[in-house]
Amino acid sequence: MTDRVPPVVDRLLPTDEARDLLALVEDIARREIVPQAAEEEDAGRFPRELFTLLSEAGLLGLPYPSAYGGGDQPYEIYLQVVEELAAARLTVGLGVSVHTLATYALAAHGTEEQRTAHLPAMLGGGQVGAYCLSEPTSGSDAAALRTRAVRDGDGWIVDGTKAWTTHGGIADFYTVMARTGGEGARGITAFLVPGDAEGLSAAPPERKMGLKGSPTTQVHFDGVRIPDALRIGEEGQGFAIALAALDSGRLGVAACAVGVARAALDEAVAHATVRRQFGRPIADFQGLRFLLADMATRVESGRALYLAAARLRDAGRPFVRQAAMAKLHCTDAAMQVTTDAVQVLGGYGYTADFPVERYLREAKVLQIVEGTNQIQRMVIARHLLGPETR
């Protein structure tokens, strides 16, 4: 059985422009993404040509200013685009979210000269970005990173290894956090590193249980020279920049999770209406009807939560706690919905002939990336109770 196109969501969109944008994305998903999704994921192929198409359509710079080639879209609209793409194929939806994350540092903290020089290519020039924070020995404890940048004349020499880098080895640019000072968060600075920089290399992609079309690698920096003009923000500001980027990035992951859950729900509903047991469709059985109702509620509540956080962000109000809640709830919901979808399909759900087993494998990683759900609970608790006492 081939992947199905998830039905159009009944959205309350604020403008005709937003409605036209979502209609465009739905059309691209239907024509260009869904038909090849299962085959390309099985083969572990990253759809670079598709990202070129998305760039040409203006979908890689939606939440950034049009003055630099962006789309001037609020996060409320941008995230619904991400959901739509993830419902068609998570590699695409998450790829757009990661690219947006990688672009954030320069867009929010770069100088006017830096933005003018680099953002147009990053937002609409067919480029794909990567975000380098985690390392083999520092994941959740990101402030313990060891990659170091040392001043050398009018530039910097970067040495170290980053881990779990989405788009590693294929990215055109890397937003890299490196230590320029002492230990801890205040010794970290952000840099923009070109993908073809001498001394930069990527290890073979990790062999993952899902999301196989999206390359995840270690990235090695062996004496990579970076001019000071590619330093983003002030020295020692990098960790604050990294956390701010992740706050917004978590909303992207939440939207991706809702997309995957929605696709799984649609497949489960379709199967329940055609599969017959004991002389009638299994959709007639109350136990299964209640299960599907719970799945649908998780999808809708997840969307409501990420949109509420997005509206706070768009209004310039604090949204860190709500972003953590959205990431936590939506990814846990996706894990439950995809598990239930496999159960609805029974033995068929456990086979690769149906997409729900892929959705289940993909949902798991969303509970881990851009801050595990245990970290999200820590963030939420600190906003409720203050820092832990020692």
Summary of the structure (lengths in Angstrom):
residues: 390
radius of gyration: 21.0
end to end distance: 55.6
largest distance: 79.7
contacts: 1407
relative contact order: 0.12
helix: 56%
strand: 15%
